[in-house]
């Protein structure tokens, strides 16, 4: 893994804000290509505040445990449909990851741009096959993803998918793992045809996987969906299943709601919900509130309106409420919906249904002060419209920040260390 000097990253914009982190687009000024990357900054105080509300001592360390799990998972991944870590940094107030940046947006945004807000079966087949391969690799590592939804599926510059956001994932006992398959990398953009059409396989003598981020241009907090608060301490039963209550309301599986323990089967349920949403433009069990949504998940069969096709049959089998009867990986890959598909060549398809435009940097302002922005976001300050000047290696003023046309003091928001200590690899 090449070394990355975070002091030479210039912040360009903010692309996402969540309950514990903010994501920035940055440019590597040291690289000849001036490559665009993503910087995810976690505000430690937000985790500490959350921890004070936890009763059990093991719960109070849950936020940090999840950060560490995500970091270690990113370091371990070696798959073209999963993100890879590029660098780390830490200060007294912040932890951060650096990943490559994918500007193609997420699958939910792409679906909403379609004429009827849904995809054709041919397009669904392509995206479904890549999700199956990504989940197969994760399960081989013993990792249950547990938060499959369109917002966590982003589009790479080649048009292939990327599964992101692993803060709700967990790892089962090693005896339940299989050796993960490491496939050939996807073609580069230059090897990808820009003409839309059928999912015809095109091959090239060399492949180079480039955009392996986990961050897209449309990363944001959805006002509609609601995540189920995770239990930080994983409770694992004797059969290797997790008993934690995690997920996003409309995508959570029946066994998670019932608390009977869950394993890899929850991800196949999630795949069924995602495929349903891609086909119908809505999720199958959404109610007016969480209680109604959970009741529908437990009691209601999905309404598969339309002629009986192999896709609808696959969705029905994925949305089997009994996890012991739910369709498994081998049967998914052998299902009629994927008949004729060469699974070994899926990632080498050079004409995906959608290829995003090349990301073009907007006219630069004076940048954004990372520490100021993140602190302001979690302290409730409205800093979004302010004009901050930043560079990690830039000389700061007496208060630790540069800001045009404003003499307010920001000492209370400044990292007490007064410096930014980075670790890179």
ChimeraX attribute file (.defattr): number of C-alpha atoms within 10 A of each C-alpha:
attribute: neighborCount
match mode: 1-to-1
recipient: residues
	/A:1	8
	/A:2	8
	/A:3	10
	/A:4	18
	/A:5	18
	/A:6	26
	/A:7	16
	/A:8	17
	/A:9	25
	/A:10	25
	/A:11	25
	/A:12	23
	/A:13	17
	/A:14	21
	/A:15	18
	/A:16	18
	/A:17	18
	/A:18	14
	/A:19	12
	/A:20	17
	/A:21	20
	/A:22	23
	/A:23	25
	/A:24	24
	/A:25	27
	/A:26	25
	/A:27	22
	/A:28	19
	/A:29	16
	/A:30	15
	/A:31	13
	/A:32	7
	/A:33	9
	/A:34	13
	/A:35	14
	/A:36	24
	/A:37	23
	/A:38	28
	/A:39	28
	/A:40	21
	/A:41	24
	/A:42	22
	/A:43	23
	/A:44	19
	/A:45	16
	/A:46	17
	/A:47	18
	/A:48	14
	/A:49	11
	/A:50	14
	/A:51	19
	/A:52	12
	/A:53	10
	/A:54	14
	/A:55	9
	/A:56	11
	/A:57	11
	/A:58	13
	/A:59	18
	/A:60	20
	/A:61	16
	/A:62	20
	/A:63	22
	/A:64	16
	/A:65	16
	/A:66	19
	/A:67	18
	/A:68	13
	/A:69	18
	/A:70	20
	/A:71	19
	/A:72	12
	/A:73	21
	/A:74	22
	/A:75	15
	/A:76	13
	/A:77	17
	/A:78	17
	/A:79	22
	/A:80	26
	/A:81	31
	/A:82	22
	/A:83	26
	/A:84	23
	/A:85	22
	/A:86	24
	/A:87	22
	/A:88	21
	/A:89	17
	/A:90	16
	/A:91	18
	/A:92	15
	/A:93	20
	/A:94	19
	/A:95	18
	/A:96	20
	/A:97	20
	/A:98	26
	/A:99	24
	/A:100	23
	/A:101	27
	/A:102	29
	/A:103	24
	/A:104	26
	/A:105	20
	/A:106	25
	/A:107	22
	/A:108	21
	/A:109	16
	/A:110	19
	/A:111	18
	/A:112	14
	/A:113	11
	/A:114	12
	/A:115	8
	/A:116	11
	/A:117	17
	/A:118	21
	/A:119	20
	/A:120	12
	/A:121	18
	/A:122	14
	/A:123	17
	/A:124	18
	/A:125	18
	/A:126	20
	/A:127	21
	/A:128	21
	/A:129	18
	/A:130	19
	/A:131	20
	/A:132	18
	/A:133	22
	/A:134	21
	/A:135	23
	/A:136	21
	/A:137	23
	/A:138	25
	/A:139	23
	/A:140	17
	/A:141	21
	/A:142	22
	/A:143	23
	/A:144	23
	/A:145	25
	/A:146	28
	/A:147	25
	/A:148	27
	/A:149	22
	/A:150	20
	/A:151	22
	/A:152	19
	/A:153	24
	/A:154	30
	/A:155	27
	/A:156	29
	/A:157	25
	/A:158	29
	/A:159	26
	/A:160	27
	/A:161	28
	/A:162	27
	/A:163	27
	/A:164	23
	/A:165	18
	/A:166	23
	/A:167	19
	/A:168	24
	/A:169	20
	/A:170	19
	/A:171	22
	/A:172	22
	/A:173	14
	/A:174	12
	/A:175	8
	/A:176	17
	/A:177	15
	/A:178	14
	/A:179	12
	/A:180	15
	/A:181	15
	/A:182	12
	/A:183	17
	/A:184	16
	/A:185	17
	/A:186	26
	/A:187	26
	/A:188	20
	/A:189	21
	/A:190	10
	/A:191	19
	/A:192	21
	/A:193	16
	/A:194	18
	/A:195	11
	/A:196	11
	/A:197	11
	/A:198	11
	/A:199	16
	/A:200	11
	/A:201	14
	/A:202	14
	/A:203	14
	/A:204	12
	/A:205	6
	/A:206	10
	/A:207	15
	/A:208	13
	/A:209	15
	/A:210	18
	/A:211	28
	/A:212	25
	/A:213	28
	/A:214	30
	/A:215	36
	/A:216	27
	/A:217	20
	/A:218	19
	/A:219	21
	/A:220	15
	/A:221	13
	/A:222	9
	/A:223	6
	/A:224	5
	/A:225	13
	/A:226	15
	/A:227	14
	/A:228	16
	/A:229	12
	/A:230	18
	/A:231	15
	/A:232	20
	/A:233	18
	/A:234	18
	/A:235	13
	/A:236	16
	/A:237	12
	/A:238	7
	/A:239	12
	/A:240	17
	/A:241	19
	/A:242	23
	/A:243	20
	/A:244	22
	/A:245	23
	/A:246	20
	/A:247	25
	/A:248	19
	/A:249	22
	/A:250	24
	/A:251	29
	/A:252	26
	/A:253	29
	/A:254	23
	/A:255	19
	/A:256	19
	/A:257	20
	/A:258	13
	/A:259	12
	/A:260	14
	/A:261	18
	/A:262	27
	/A:263	25
	/A:264	24
	/A:265	22
	/A:266	26
	/A:267	24
	/A:268	27
	/A:269	27
	/A:270	24
	/A:271	24
	/A:272	25
	/A:273	28
	/A:274	26
	/A:275	27
	/A:276	25
	/A:277	20
	/A:278	25
	/A:279	22
	/A:280	18
	/A:281	18
	/A:282	15
	/A:283	18
	/A:284	23
	/A:285	21
	/A:286	18
	/A:287	16
	/A:288	7
	/A:289	10
	/A:290	14
	/A:291	11
	/A:292	13
	/A:293	19
	/A:294	22
	/A:295	15
	/A:296	18
	/A:297	24
	/A:298	17
	/A:299	11
	/A:300	13
	/A:301	14
	/A:302	17
	/A:303	12
	/A:304	17
	/A:305	8
	/A:306	7
	/A:307	7
	/A:308	9
	/A:309	12
	/A:310	15
	/A:311	21
	/A:312	21
	/A:313	15
	/A:314	20
	/A:315	22
	/A:316	21
	/A:317	18
	/A:318	25
	/A:319	27
	/A:320	19
	/A:321	19
	/A:322	12
	/A:323	20
	/A:324	9
	/A:325	12
	/A:326	18
	/A:327	20
	/A:328	16
	/A:329	17
	/A:330	9
	/A:331	11
	/A:332	17
	/A:333	16
	/A:334	13
	/A:335	15
	/A:336	15
	/A:337	20
	/A:338	18
	/A:339	10
	/A:340	8
	/A:341	15
	/A:342	9
	/A:343	14
	/A:344	10
	/A:345	14
	/A:346	21
	/A:347	22
	/A:348	22
	/A:349	22
	/A:350	26
	/A:351	23
	/A:352	26
	/A:353	19
	/A:354	19
	/A:355	21
	/A:356	17
	/A:357	12
	/A:358	11
	/A:359	13
	/A:360	8
	/A:361	11
	/A:362	8
	/A:363	7
	/A:364	9
	/A:365	11
	/A:366	16
	/A:367	18
	/A:368	24
	/A:369	19
	/A:370	23
	/A:371	21
	/A:372	20
	/A:373	20
	/A:374	24
	/A:375	23
	/A:376	15
	/A:377	20
	/A:378	18
	/A:379	12
	/A:380	9
	/A:381	12
	/A:382	11
	/A:383	15
	/A:384	12
	/A:385	6
	/A:386	13
	/A:387	17
	/A:388	21
	/A:389	18
	/A:390	23
	/A:391	20
	/A:392	16
	/A:393	12
	/A:394	13
	/A:395	11
	/A:396	16
	/A:397	9
	/A:398	10
	/A:399	14
	/A:400	17
	/A:401	21
	/A:402	22
	/A:403	18
	/A:404	10
	/A:405	9
	/A:406	10
	/A:407	8
	/A:408	8
	/A:409	12
	/A:410	12
	/A:411	13
	/A:412	9
	/A:413	18
	/A:414	17
	/A:415	17
	/A:416	11
	/A:417	10
	/A:418	13
	/A:419	13
	/A:420	17
	/A:421	12
	/A:422	15
	/A:423	12
	/A:424	13
	/A:425	11
